[in-house]
Amino acid sequence: MAAKTIKTCPICGKPTDPARKDYPFCSDRCRMIDLGNWASESYVVHRPLNESDEELKSPASEEKEEQ
């Protein structure tokens, strides 16, 4: 028989229940803290820049660079 894995809230670390509506958070409070972190851009996905990123620049950003 496999051991049951206990999931924890990514904000406070308390155990969570997959049956709750706030899952994977332990409460509505932690869910709202996470939403606020996304809204304030506290979470950032980093990746290396490559040549195709240069091609995606908008004309407005090119005008700023020229000035």
mmCIF file as Biopython writes it, N, C-alpha, C and O atoms, coordinates in Angstrom:
data_model
#
loop_
_atom_site.group_PDB
_atom_site.id
_atom_site.type_symbol
_atom_site.label_atom_id
_atom_site.label_alt_id
_atom_site.label_comp_id
_atom_site.label_asym_id
_atom_site.label_entity_id
_atom_site.label_seq_id
_atom_site.pdbx_PDB_ins_code
_atom_site.Cartn_x
_atom_site.Cartn_y
_atom_site.Cartn_z
_atom_site.occupancy
_atom_site.B_iso_or_equiv
_atom_site.auth_seq_id
_atom_site.auth_asym_id
_atom_site.pdbx_PDB_model_num
ATOM 1   N N  . MET A ? 1  ? 0.843   -1.185 0.000   1.0 0.0 1  A 1 
ATOM 2   C CA . MET A ? 1  ? 0.000   0.000  0.000   1.0 0.0 1  A 1 
ATOM 3   C C  . MET A ? 1  ? 0.883   1.242  0.000   1.0 0.0 1  A 1 
ATOM 4   O O  . MET A ? 1  ? 1.819   1.334  0.794   1.0 0.0 1  A 1 
ATOM 5   N N  . ALA A ? 2  ? 0.598   2.194  -0.878  1.0 0.0 2  A 1 
ATOM 6   C CA . ALA A ? 2  ? 1.393   3.409  -1.004  1.0 0.0 2  A 1 
ATOM 7   C C  . ALA A ? 2  ? 1.055   4.389  0.117   1.0 0.0 2  A 1 
ATOM 8   O O  . ALA A ? 2  ? -0.095  4.501  0.542   1.0 0.0 2  A 1 
ATOM 9   N N  . ALA A ? 3  ? 2.068   5.083  0.577   1.0 0.0 3  A 1 
ATOM 10  C CA . ALA A ? 3  ? 1.858   6.085  1.621   1.0 0.0 3  A 1 
ATOM 11  C C  . ALA A ? 3  ? 1.167   7.303  1.010   1.0 0.0 3  A 1 
ATOM 12  O O  . ALA A ? 3  ? 1.458   7.693  -0.121  1.0 0.0 3  A 1 
ATOM 13  N N  . LYS A ? 4  ? 0.254   7.896  1.768   1.0 0.0 4  A 1 
ATOM 14  C CA . LYS A ? 4  ? -0.467  9.077  1.296   1.0 0.0 4  A 1 
ATOM 15  C C  . LYS A ? 4  ? 0.444   10.303 1.447   1.0 0.0 4  A 1 
ATOM 16  O O  . LYS A ? 4  ? 0.987   10.551 2.524   1.0 0.0 4  A 1 
ATOM 17  N N  . THR A ? 5  ? 0.601   11.049 0.384   1.0 0.0 5  A 1 
ATOM 18  C CA . THR A ? 5  ? 1.426   12.249 0.400   1.0 0.0 5  A 1 
ATOM 19  C C  . THR A ? 5  ? 0.595   13.421 0.894   1.0 0.0 5  A 1 
ATOM 20  O O  . THR A ? 5  ? -0.509  13.662 0.405   1.0 0.0 5  A 1 
ATOM 21  N N  . ILE A ? 6  ? 1.127   14.140 1.858   1.0 0.0 6  A 1 
ATOM 22  C CA . ILE A ? 6  ? 0.433   15.308 2.392   1.0 0.0 6  A 1 
ATOM 23  C C  . ILE A ? 6  ? 0.913   16.535 1.622   1.0 0.0 6  A 1 
ATOM 24  O O  . ILE A ? 6  ? 2.106   16.837 1.615   1.0 0.0 6  A 1 
ATOM 25  N N  . LYS A ? 7  ? 0.006   17.228 0.986   1.0 0.0 7  A 1 
ATOM 26  C CA . LYS A ? 7  ? 0.324   18.452 0.257   1.0 0.0 7  A 1 
ATOM 27  C C  . LYS A ? 7  ? 0.272   19.618 1.237   1.0 0.0 7  A 1 
ATOM 28  O O  . LYS A ? 7  ? -0.522  19.622 2.177   1.0 0.0 7  A 1 
ATOM 29  N N  . THR A ? 8  ? 1.125   20.601 1.002   1.0 0.0 8  A 1 
ATOM 30  C CA . THR A ? 8  ? 1.140   21.774 1.870   1.0 0.0 8  A 1 
ATOM 31  C C  . THR A ? 8  ? 0.842   23.037 1.071   1.0 0.0 8  A 1 
ATOM 32  O O  . THR A ? 8  ? 1.073   23.104 -0.137  1.0 0.0 8  A 1 
ATOM 33  N N  . CYS A ? 9  ? 0.337   24.009 1.761   1.0 0.0 9  A 1 
ATOM 34  C CA . CYS A ? 9  ? -0.001  25.307 1.162   1.0 0.0 9  A 1 
ATOM 35  C C  . CYS A ? 9  ? 1.287   25.988 0.699   1.0 0.0 9  A 1 
ATOM 36  O O  . CYS A ? 9  ? 2.245   26.071 1.467   1.0 0.0 9  A 1 
ATOM 37  N N  . PRO A ? 10 ? 1.324   26.476 -0.542  1.0 0.0 10 A 1 
ATOM 38  C CA . PRO A ? 10 ? 2.543   27.135 -1.027  1.0 0.0 10 A 1 
ATOM 39  C C  . PRO A ? 10 ? 2.822   28.479 -0.358  1.0 0.0 10 A 1 
ATOM 40  O O  . PRO A ? 10 ? 3.932   28.998 -0.474  1.0 0.0 10 A 1 
ATOM 41  N N  . ILE A ? 11 ? 1.853   29.047 0.332   1.0 0.0 11 A 1 
ATOM 42  C CA . ILE A ? 11 ? 2.047   30.340 0.992   1.0 0.0 11 A 1 
ATOM 43  C C  . ILE A ? 11 ? 2.517   30.166 2.435   1.0 0.0 11 A 1 
ATOM 44  O O  . ILE A ? 11 ? 3.531   30.743 2.831   1.0 0.0 11 A 1 
ATOM 45  N N  . CYS A ? 12 ? 1.784   29.373 3.227   1.0 0.0 12 A 1 
ATOM 46  C CA . CYS A ? 12 ? 2.116   29.276 4.658   1.0 0.0 12 A 1 
ATOM 47  C C  . CYS A ? 12 ? 2.674   27.924 5.080   1.0 0.0 12 A 1 
ATOM 48  O O  . CYS A ? 12 ? 3.215   27.800 6.178   1.0 0.0 12 A 1 
ATOM 49  N N  . GLY A ? 13 ? 2.551   26.899 4.221   1.0 0.0 13 A 1 
ATOM 50  C CA . GLY A ? 13 ? 3.111   25.592 4.550   1.0 0.0 13 A 1 
ATOM 51  C C  . GLY A ? 13 ? 2.206   24.685 5.357   1.0 0.0 13 A 1 
ATOM 52  O O  . GLY A ? 13 ? 2.611   23.569 5.683   1.0 0.0 13 A 1 
ATOM 53  N N  . LYS A ? 14 ? 1.000   25.112 5.694   1.0 0.0 14 A 1 
ATOM 54  C CA . LYS A ? 14 ? 0.066   24.256 6.430   1.0 0.0 14 A 1 
ATOM 55  C C  . LYS A ? 14 ? -0.446  23.149 5.512   1.0 0.0 14 A 1 
ATOM 56  O O  . LYS A ? 14 ? -0.468  23.320 4.293   1.0 0.0 14 A 1 
ATOM 57  N N  . PRO A ? 15 ? -0.857  22.017 6.081   1.0 0.0 15 A 1 
ATOM 58  C CA . PRO A ? 15 ? -1.425  20.940 5.258   1.0 0.0 15 A 1 
ATOM 59  C C  . PRO A ? 15 ? -2.700  21.408 4.551   1.0 0.0 15 A 1 
ATOM 60  O O  . PRO A ? 15 ? -3.466  22.200 5.099   1.0 0.0 15 A 1 
ATOM 61  N N  . THR A ? 16 ? -2.919  20.912 3.333   1.0 0.0 16 A 1 
ATOM 62  C CA . THR A ? 16 ? -4.102  21.280 2.567   1.0 0.0 16 A 1 
ATOM 63  C C  . THR A ? 16 ? -4.953  20.055 2.285   1.0 0.0 16 A 1 
ATOM 64  O O  . THR A ? 16 ? -4.472  18.924 2.354   1.0 0.0 16 A 1 
ATOM 65  N N  . ASP A ? 17 ? -6.208  20.283 1.972   1.0 0.0 17 A 1 
ATOM 66  C CA . ASP A ? 17 ? -7.159  19.220 1.662   1.0 0.0 17 A 1 
ATOM 67  C C  . ASP A ? 17 ? -7.614  19.392 0.216   1.0 0.0 17 A 1 
ATOM 68  O O  . ASP A ? 17 ? -8.211  20.416 -0.116  1.0 0.0 17 A 1 
ATOM 69  N N  . PRO A ? 18 ? -7.347  18.413 -0.657  1.0 0.0 18 A 1 
ATOM 70  C CA . PRO A ? 18 ? -7.744  18.542 -2.065  1.0 0.0 18 A 1 
ATOM 71  C C  . PRO A ? 18 ? -9.252  18.705 -2.266  1.0 0.0 18 A 1 
ATOM 72  O O  . PRO A ? 18 ? -9.683  19.134 -3.336  1.0 0.0 18 A 1 
ATOM 73  N N  . ALA A ? 19 ? -10.048 18.375 -1.273  1.0 0.0 19 A 1 
ATOM 74  C CA . ALA A ? 19 ? -11.501 18.502 -1.391  1.0 0.0 19 A 1 
ATOM 75  C C  . ALA A ? 19 ? -11.977 19.941 -1.169  1.0 0.0 19 A 1 
ATOM 76  O O  . ALA A ? 19 ? -13.118 20.267 -1.495  1.0 0.0 19 A 1 
ATOM 77  N N  . ARG A ? 20 ? -11.131 20.791 -0.626  1.0 0.0 20 A 1 
ATOM 78  C CA . ARG A ? 20 ? -11.533 22.184 -0.361  1.0 0.0 20 A 1 
ATOM 79  C C  . ARG A ? 20 ? -11.532 23.010 -1.634  1.0 0.0 20 A 1 
ATOM 80  O O  . ARG A ? 20 ? -10.778 22.732 -2.567  1.0 0.0 20 A 1 
ATOM 81  N N  . LYS A ? 21 ? -12.379 24.024 -1.665  1.0 0.0 21 A 1 
ATOM 82  C CA . LYS A ? 21 ? -12.463 24.891 -2.845  1.0 0.0 21 A 1 
ATOM 83  C C  . LYS A ? 21 ? -11.219 25.753 -3.018  1.0 0.0 21 A 1 
ATOM 84  O O  . LYS A ? 21 ? -10.952 26.218 -4.127  1.0 0.0 21 A 1 
ATOM 85  N N  . ASP A ? 22 ? -10.452 25.979 -1.959  1.0 0.0 22 A 1 
ATOM 86  C CA . ASP A ? 22 ? -9.259  26.827 -2.017  1.0 0.0 22 A 1 
ATOM 87  C C  . ASP A ? 22 ? -7.998  26.048 -2.402  1.0 0.0 22 A 1 
ATOM 88  O O  . ASP A ? 22 ? -6.921  26.637 -2.497  1.0 0.0 22 A 1 
ATOM 89  N N  . TYR A ? 23 ? -8.110  24.755 -2.621  1.0 0.0 23 A 1 
ATOM 90  C CA . TYR A ? 23 ? -6.953  23.932 -2.948  1.0 0.0 23 A 1 
ATOM 91  C C  . TYR A ? 23 ? -6.225  24.499 -4.158  1.0 0.0 23 A 1 
ATOM 92  O O  . TYR A ? 23 ? -6.903  24.839 -5.128  1.0 0.0 23 A 1 
ATOM 93  N N  . PRO A ? 24 ? -4.932  24.628 -4.183  1.0 0.0 24 A 1 
ATOM 94  C CA . PRO A ? 24 ? -3.917  24.019 -3.328  1.0 0.0 24 A 1 
ATOM 95  C C  . PRO A ? 24 ? -3.558  24.841 -2.090  1.0 0.0 24 A 1 
ATOM 96  O O  . PRO A ? 24 ? -2.581  24.539 -1.404  1.0 0.0 24 A 1 
ATOM 97  N N  . PHE A ? 25 ? -4.330  25.855 -1.812  1.0 0.0 25 A 1 
ATOM 98  C CA . PHE A ? 25 ? -4.091  26.682 -0.621  1.0 0.0 25 A 1 
ATOM 99  C C  . PHE A ? 25 ? -4.892  26.149 0.548   1.0 0.0 25 A 1 
ATOM 100 O O  . PHE A ? 25 ? -5.856  25.405 0.362   1.0 0.0 25 A 1 
ATOM 101 N N  . CYS A ? 26 ? -4.492  26.532 1.761   1.0 0.0 26 A 1 
ATOM 102 C CA . CYS A ? 26 ? -5.191  26.053 2.947   1.0 0.0 26 A 1 
ATOM 103 C C  . CYS A ? 26 ? -6.413  26.907 3.276   1.0 0.0 26 A 1 
ATOM 104 O O  . CYS A ? 26 ? -7.300  26.467 4.007   1.0 0.0 26 A 1 
ATOM 105 N N  . SER A ? 27 ? -6.462  28.124 2.740   1.0 0.0 27 A 1 
ATOM 106 C CA . SER A ? 27 ? -7.569  29.022 3.069   1.0 0.0 27 A 1 
ATOM 107 C C  . SER A ? 27 ? -7.746  30.075 1.979   1.0 0.0 27 A 1 
ATOM 108 O O  . SER A ? 27 ? -6.909  30.221 1.088   1.0 0.0 27 A 1 
ATOM 109 N N  . ASP A ? 28 ? -8.849  30.798 2.074   1.0 0.0 28 A 1 
ATOM 110 C CA . ASP A ? 28 ? -9.106  31.891 1.155   1.0 0.0 28 A 1 
ATOM 111 C C  . ASP A ? 28 ? -8.046  32.986 1.328   1.0 0.0 28 A 1 
ATOM 112 O O  . ASP A ? 28 ? -7.657  33.633 0.355   1.0 0.0 28 A 1 
ATOM 113 N N  . ARG A ? 29 ? -7.589  33.187 2.541   1.0 0.0 29 A 1 
ATOM 114 C CA . ARG A ? 29 ? -6.565  34.200 2.818   1.0 0.0 29 A 1 
ATOM 115 C C  . ARG A ? 29 ? -5.293  33.914 2.029   1.0 0.0 29 A 1 
ATOM 116 O O  . ARG A ? 29 ? -4.754  34.813 1.383   1.0 0.0 29 A 1 
ATOM 117 N N  . CYS A ? 30 ? -4.806  32.678 2.072   1.0 0.0 30 A 1 
ATOM 118 C CA . CYS A ? 30 ? -3.586  32.328 1.347   1.0 0.0 30 A 1 
ATOM 119 C C  . CYS A ? 30 ? -3.810  32.401 -0.163  1.0 0.0 30 A 1 
ATOM 120 O O  . CYS A ? 30 ? -2.900  32.771 -0.905  1.0 0.0 30 A 1 
ATOM 121 N N  . ARG A ? 31 ? -4.992  32.057 -0.616  1.0 0.0 31 A 1 
ATOM 122 C CA . ARG A ? 31 ? -5.309  32.159 -2.043  1.0 0.0 31 A 1 
ATOM 123 C C  . ARG A ? 31 ? -5.246  33.616 -2.492  1.0 0.0 31 A 1 
ATOM 124 O O  . ARG A ? 31 ? -4.733  33.914 -3.571  1.0 0.0 31 A 1 
ATOM 125 N N  . MET A ? 32 ? -5.765  34.523 -1.669  1.0 0.0 32 A 1 
ATOM 126 C CA . MET A ? 32 ? -5.743  35.951 -2.008  1.0 0.0 32 A 1 
ATOM 127 C C  . MET A ? 32 ? -4.327  36.536 -1.940  1.0 0.0 32 A 1 
ATOM 128 O O  . MET A ? 32 ? -3.983  37.418 -2.727  1.0 0.0 32 A 1 
ATOM 129 N N  . ILE A ? 33 ? -3.523  36.057 -1.018  1.0 0.0 33 A 1 
ATOM 130 C CA . ILE A ? 33 ? -2.115  36.492 -0.950  1.0 0.0 33 A 1 
ATOM 131 C C  . ILE A ? 33 ? -1.407  36.098 -2.236  1.0 0.0 33 A 1 
ATOM 132 O O  . ILE A ? 33 ? -0.655  36.895 -2.796  1.0 0.0 33 A 1 
ATOM 133 N N  . ASP A ? 34 ? -1.637  34.878 -2.711  1.0 0.0 34 A 1 
ATOM 134 C CA . ASP A ? 34 ? -1.031  34.419 -3.956  1.0 0.0 34 A 1 
ATOM 135 C C  . ASP A ? 34 ? -1.502  35.259 -5.134  1.0 0.0 34 A 1 
ATOM 136 O O  . ASP A ? 34 ? -0.696  35.634 -5.986  1.0 0.0 34 A 1 
ATOM 137 N N  . LEU A ? 35 ? -2.786  35.558 -5.195  1.0 0.0 35 A 1 
ATOM 138 C CA . LEU A ? 35 ? -3.318  36.400 -6.270  1.0 0.0 35 A 1 
ATOM 139 C C  . LEU A ? 35 ? -2.659  37.781 -6.242  1.0 0.0 35 A 1 
ATOM 140 O O  . LEU A ? 35 ? -2.303  38.324 -7.288  1.0 0.0 35 A 1 
ATOM 141 N N  . GLY A ? 36 ? -2.500  38.338 -5.058  1.0 0.0 36 A 1 
ATOM 142 C CA . GLY A ? 36 ? -1.828  39.631 -4.925  1.0 0.0 36 A 1 
ATOM 143 C C  . GLY A ? 36 ? -0.384  39.579 -5.391  1.0 0.0 36 A 1 
ATOM 144 O O  . GLY A ? 36 ? 0.111   40.533 -5.989  1.0 0.0 36 A 1 
ATOM 145 N N  . ASN A ? 37 ? 0.294   38.469 -5.121  1.0 0.0 37 A 1 
ATOM 146 C CA . ASN A ? 37 ? 1.674   38.306 -5.591  1.0 0.0 37 A 1 
ATOM 147 C C  . ASN A ? 37 ? 1.739   38.304 -7.111  1.0 0.0 37 A 1 
ATOM 148 O O  . ASN A ? 37 ? 2.650   38.892 -7.693  1.0 0.0 37 A 1 
ATOM 149 N N  . TRP A ? 38 ? 0.779   37.645 -7.762  1.0 0.0 38 A 1 
ATOM 150 C CA . TRP A ? 38 ? 0.750   37.652 -9.227  1.0 0.0 38 A 1 
ATOM 151 C C  . TRP A ? 38 ? 0.434   39.053 -9.736  1.0 0.0 38 A 1 
ATOM 152 O O  . TRP A ? 38 ? 1.065   39.524 -10.682 1.0 0.0 38 A 1 
ATOM 153 N N  . ALA A ? 39 ? -0.531  39.720 -9.124  1.0 0.0 39 A 1 
ATOM 154 C CA . ALA A ? 39 ? -0.945  41.047 -9.582  1.0 0.0 39 A 1 
ATOM 155 C C  . ALA A ? 39 ? 0.174   42.077 -9.431  1.0 0.0 39 A 1 
ATOM 156 O O  . ALA A ? 39 ? 0.297   42.983 -10.255 1.0 0.0 39 A 1 
ATOM 157 N N  . SER A ? 40 ? 0.979   41.944 -8.399  1.0 0.0 40 A 1 
ATOM 158 C CA . SER A ? 40 ? 2.078   42.892 -8.178  1.0 0.0 40 A 1 
ATOM 159 C C  . SER A ? 40 ? 3.359   42.462 -8.890  1.0 0.0 40 A 1 
ATOM 160 O O  . SER A ? 40 ? 4.413   43.075 -8.718  1.0 0.0 40 A 1 
ATOM 161 N N  . GLU A ? 41 ? 3.256   41.401 -9.691  1.0 0.0 41 A 1 
ATOM 162 C CA . GLU A ? 41 ? 4.381   40.870 -10.457 1.0 0.0 41 A 1 
ATOM 163 C C  . GLU A ? 41 ? 5.538   40.420 -9.577  1.0 0.0 41 A 1 
ATOM 164 O O  . GLU A ? 41 ? 6.702   40.547 -9.958  1.0 0.0 41 A 1 
ATOM 165 N N  . SER A ? 42 ? 5.211   39.887 -8.382  1.0 0.0 42 A 1 
ATOM 166 C CA . SER A ? 42 ? 6.240   39.319 -7.516  1.0 0.0 42 A 1 
ATOM 167 C C  . SER A ? 42 ? 6.769   38.004 -8.079  1.0 0.0 42 A 1 
ATOM 168 O O  . SER A ? 42 ? 7.915   37.632 -7.828  1.0 0.0 42 A 1 
ATOM 169 N N  . TYR A ? 43 ? 5.934   37.304 -8.837  1.0 0.0 43 A 1 
ATOM 170 C CA . TYR A ? 43 ? 6.342   36.053 -9.474  1.0 0.0 43 A 1 
ATOM 171 C C  . TYR A ? 43 ? 6.803   36.381 -10.885 1.0 0.0 43 A 1 
ATOM 172 O O  . TYR A ? 43 ? 6.094   37.050 -11.636 1.0 0.0 43 A 1 
ATOM 173 N N  . VAL A ? 44 ? 7.986   35.910 -11.243 1.0 0.0 44 A 1 
ATOM 174 C CA . VAL A ? 44 ? 8.528   36.185 -12.569 1.0 0.0 44 A 1 
ATOM 175 C C  . VAL A ? 44 ? 9.098   34.884 -13.117 1.0 0.0 44 A 1 
ATOM 176 O O  . VAL A ? 44 ? 9.789   34.154 -12.407 1.0 0.0 44 A 1 
ATOM 177 N N  . VAL A ? 45 ? 8.810   34.599 -14.371 1.0 0.0 45 A 1 
ATOM 178 C CA . VAL A ? 45 ? 9.383   33.452 -15.049 1.0 0.0 45 A 1 
ATOM 179 C C  . VAL A ? 45 ? 10.562  33.958 -15.862 1.0 0.0 45 A 1 
ATOM 180 O O  . VAL A ? 45 ? 10.402  34.784 -16.761 1.0 0.0 45 A 1 
ATOM 181 N N  . HIS A ? 46 ? 11.735  33.461 -15.541 1.0 0.0 46 A 1 
ATOM 182 C CA . HIS A ? 46 ? 12.942  33.907 -16.227 1.0 0.0 46 A 1 
ATOM 183 C C  . HIS A ? 46 ? 13.322  32.880 -17.280 1.0 0.0 46 A 1 
ATOM 184 O O  . HIS A ? 46 ? 13.148  31.676 -17.091 1.0 0.0 46 A 1 
ATOM 185 N N  . ARG A ? 47 ? 13.837  33.375 -18.377 1.0 0.0 47 A 1 
ATOM 186 C CA . ARG A ? 47 ? 14.394  32.507 -19.402 1.0 0.0 47 A 1 
ATOM 187 C C  . ARG A ? 47 ? 15.479  33.284 -20.124 1.0 0.0 47 A 1 
ATOM 188 O O  . ARG A ? 47 ? 15.450  34.514 -20.159 1.0 0.0 47 A 1 
ATOM 189 N N  . PRO A ? 48 ? 16.426  32.576 -20.696 1.0 0.0 48 A 1 
ATOM 190 C CA . PRO A ? 48 ? 17.484  33.279 -21.421 1.0 0.0 48 A 1 
ATOM 191 C C  . PRO A ? 48 ? 16.924  33.995 -22.648 1.0 0.0 48 A 1 
ATOM 192 O O  . PRO A ? 48 ? 16.003  33.494 -23.292 1.0 0.0 48 A 1 
ATOM 193 N N  . LEU A ? 49 ? 17.468  35.147 -22.970 1.0 0.0 49 A 1 
ATOM 194 C CA . LEU A ? 49 ? 17.094  35.863 -24.184 1.0 0.0 49 A 1 
ATOM 195 C C  . LEU A ? 49 ? 17.788  35.220 -25.374 1.0 0.0 49 A 1 
ATOM 196 O O  . LEU A ? 49 ? 18.892  34.690 -25.256 1.0 0.0 49 A 1 
ATOM 197 N N  . ASN A ? 50 ? 17.117  35.276 -26.527 1.0 0.0 50 A 1 
ATOM 198 C CA . ASN A ? 50 ? 17.726  34.753 -27.739 1.0 0.0 50 A 1 
ATOM 199 C C  . ASN A ? 50 ? 17.429  35.703 -28.898 1.0 0.0 50 A 1 
ATOM 200 O O  . ASN A ? 50 ? 16.778  36.730 -28.711 1.0 0.0 50 A 1 
ATOM 201 N N  . GLU A ? 51 ? 17.902  35.361 -30.081 1.0 0.0 51 A 1 
ATOM 202 C CA . GLU A ? 51 ? 17.764  36.246 -31.238 1.0 0.0 51 A 1 
ATOM 203 C C  . GLU A ? 51 ? 16.310  36.510 -31.601 1.0 0.0 51 A 1 
ATOM 204 O O  . GLU A ? 51 ? 15.988  37.605 -32.062 1.0 0.0 51 A 1 
ATOM 205 N N  . SER A ? 52 ? 15.424  35.540 -31.408 1.0 0.0 52 A 1 
ATOM 206 C CA . SER A ? 52 ? 14.020  35.740 -31.780 1.0 0.0 52 A 1 
ATOM 207 C C  . SER A ? 52 ? 13.358  36.807 -30.900 1.0 0.0 52 A 1 
ATOM 208 O O  . SER A ? 52 ? 12.368  37.410 -31.314 1.0 0.0 52 A 1 
ATOM 209 N N  . ASP A ? 53 ? 13.884  37.049 -29.701 1.0 0.0 53 A 1 
ATOM 210 C CA . ASP A ? 53 ? 13.335  38.105 -28.845 1.0 0.0 53 A 1 
ATOM 211 C C  . ASP A ? 53 ? 13.539  39.472 -29.495 1.0 0.0 53 A 1 
ATOM 212 O O  . ASP A ? 53 ? 12.693  40.355 -29.350 1.0 0.0 53 A 1 
ATOM 213 N N  . GLU A ? 54 ? 14.623  39.654 -30.192 1.0 0.0 54 A 1 
ATOM 214 C CA . GLU A ? 54 ? 14.898  40.912 -30.877 1.0 0.0 54 A 1 
ATOM 215 C C  . GLU A ? 54 ? 13.872  41.157 -31.978 1.0 0.0 54 A 1 
ATOM 216 O O  . GLU A ? 54 ? 13.488  42.300 -32.227 1.0 0.0 54 A 1 
ATOM 217 N N  . GLU A ? 55 ? 13.432  40.095 -32.634 1.0 0.0 55 A 1 
ATOM 218 C CA . GLU A ? 55 ? 12.459  40.206 -33.717 1.0 0.0 55 A 1 
ATOM 219 C C  . GLU A ? 55 ? 11.065  40.565 -33.201 1.0 0.0 55 A 1 
ATOM 220 O O  . GLU A ? 55 ? 10.243  41.087 -33.954 1.0 0.0 55 A 1 
ATOM 221 N N  . LEU A ? 56 ? 10.796  40.292 -31.935 1.0 0.0 56 A 1 
ATOM 222 C CA . LEU A ? 56 ? 9.477   40.523 -31.359 1.0 0.0 56 A 1 
ATOM 223 C C  . LEU A ? 56 ? 9.298   41.932 -30.806 1.0 0.0 56 A 1 
ATOM 224 O O  . LEU A ? 56 ? 8.217   42.265 -30.319 1.0 0.0 56 A 1 
ATOM 225 N N  . LYS A ? 57 ? 10.328  42.760 -30.871 1.0 0.0 57 A 1 
ATOM 226 C CA . LYS A ? 57 ? 10.212  44.117 -30.344 1.0 0.0 57 A 1 
ATOM 227 C C  . LYS A ? 57 ? 9.158   44.897 -31.120 1.0 0.0 57 A 1 
ATOM 228 O O  . LYS A ? 57 ? 9.034   44.764 -32.338 1.0 0.0 57 A 1 
ATOM 229 N N  . SER A ? 58 ? 8.418   45.696 -30.403 1.0 0.0 58 A 1 
ATOM 230 C CA . SER A ? 58 ? 7.397   46.514 -31.057 1.0 0.0 58 A 1 
ATOM 231 C C  . SER A ? 58 ? 8.037   47.751 -31.684 1.0 0.0 58 A 1 
ATOM 232 O O  . SER A ? 58 ? 9.122   48.157 -31.267 1.0 0.0 58 A 1 
ATOM 233 N N  . PRO A ? 59 ? 7.390   48.352 -32.672 1.0 0.0 59 A 1 
ATOM 234 C CA . PRO A ? 59 ? 7.927   49.579 -33.278 1.0 0.0 59 A 1 
ATOM 235 C C  . PRO A ? 59 ? 8.094   50.708 -32.256 1.0 0.0 59 A 1 
ATOM 236 O O  . PRO A ? 59 ? 9.013   51.518 -32.382 1.0 0.0 59 A 1 
ATOM 237 N N  . ALA A ? 60 ? 7.222   50.771 -31.250 1.0 0.0 60 A 1 
ATOM 238 C CA . ALA A ? 60 ? 7.329   51.823 -30.237 1.0 0.0 60 A 1 
ATOM 239 C C  . ALA A ? 60 ? 8.620   51.681 -29.438 1.0 0.0 60 A 1 
ATOM 240 O O  . ALA A ? 60 ? 9.269   52.681 -29.129 1.0 0.0 60 A 1 
ATOM 241 N N  . SER A ? 61 ? 8.995   50.453 -29.100 1.0 0.0 61 A 1 
ATOM 242 C CA . SER A ? 61 ? 10.228  50.262 -28.325 1.0 0.0 61 A 1 
ATOM 243 C C  . SER A ? 61 ? 11.454  50.577 -29.174 1.0 0.0 61 A 1 
ATOM 244 O O  . SER A ? 61 ? 12.467  51.031 -28.644 1.0 0.0 61 A 1 
ATOM 245 N N  . GLU A ? 62 ? 11.380  50.341 -30.495 1.0 0.0 62 A 1 
ATOM 246 C CA . GLU A ? 62 ? 12.495  50.679 -31.379 1.0 0.0 62 A 1 
ATOM 247 C C  . GLU A ? 62 ? 12.673  52.183 -31.487 1.0 0.0 62 A 1 
ATOM 248 O O  . GLU A ? 62 ? 13.804  52.664 -31.556 1.0 0.0 62 A 1 
ATOM 249 N N  . GLU A ? 63 ? 11.565  52.944 -31.503 1.0 0.0 63 A 1 
ATOM 250 C CA . GLU A ? 63 ? 11.651  54.395 -31.578 1.0 0.0 63 A 1 
ATOM 251 C C  . GLU A ? 63 ? 12.328  54.968 -30.341 1.0 0.0 63 A 1 
ATOM 252 O O  . GLU A ? 63 ? 13.108  55.914 -30.442 1.0 0.0 63 A 1 
ATOM 253 N N  . LYS A ? 64 ? 12.037  54.403 -29.177 1.0 0.0 64 A 1 
ATOM 254 C CA . LYS A ? 64 ? 12.649  54.872 -27.932 1.0 0.0 64 A 1 
ATOM 255 C C  . LYS A ? 64 ? 14.139  54.632 -27.947 1.0 0.0 64 A 1 
ATOM 256 O O  . LYS A ? 64 ? 14.907  55.466 -27.467 1.0 0.0 64 A 1 
ATOM 257 N N  . GLU A ? 65 ? 14.570  53.478 -28.503 1.0 0.0 65 A 1 
ATOM 258 C CA . GLU A ? 65 ? 15.986  53.167 -28.553 1.0 0.0 65 A 1 
ATOM 259 C C  . GLU A ? 65 ? 16.748  54.114 -29.471 1.0 0.0 65 A 1 
ATOM 260 O O  . GLU A ? 65 ? 17.905  54.439 -29.203 1.0 0.0 65 A 1 
ATOM 261 N N  . GLU A ? 66 ? 16.111  54.558 -30.553 1.0 0.0 66 A 1 
ATOM 262 C CA . GLU A ? 66 ? 16.753  55.429 -31.519 1.0 0.0 66 A 1 
ATOM 263 C C  . GLU A ? 66 ? 16.977  56.844 -30.969 1.0 0.0 66 A 1 
ATOM 264 O O  . GLU A ? 66 ? 17.898  57.532 -31.410 1.0 0.0 66 A 1 
ATOM 265 N N  . GLN A ? 67 ? 16.165  57.282 -30.030 1.0 0.0 67 A 1 
ATOM 266 C CA . GLN A ? 67 ? 16.248  58.650 -29.499 1.0 0.0 67 A 1 
ATOM 267 C C  . GLN A ? 67 ? 17.340  58.809 -28.522 1.0 0.0 67 A 1 
ATOM 268 O O  . GLN A ? 67 ? 17.536  59.900 -27.988 1.0 0.0 67 A 1 
#
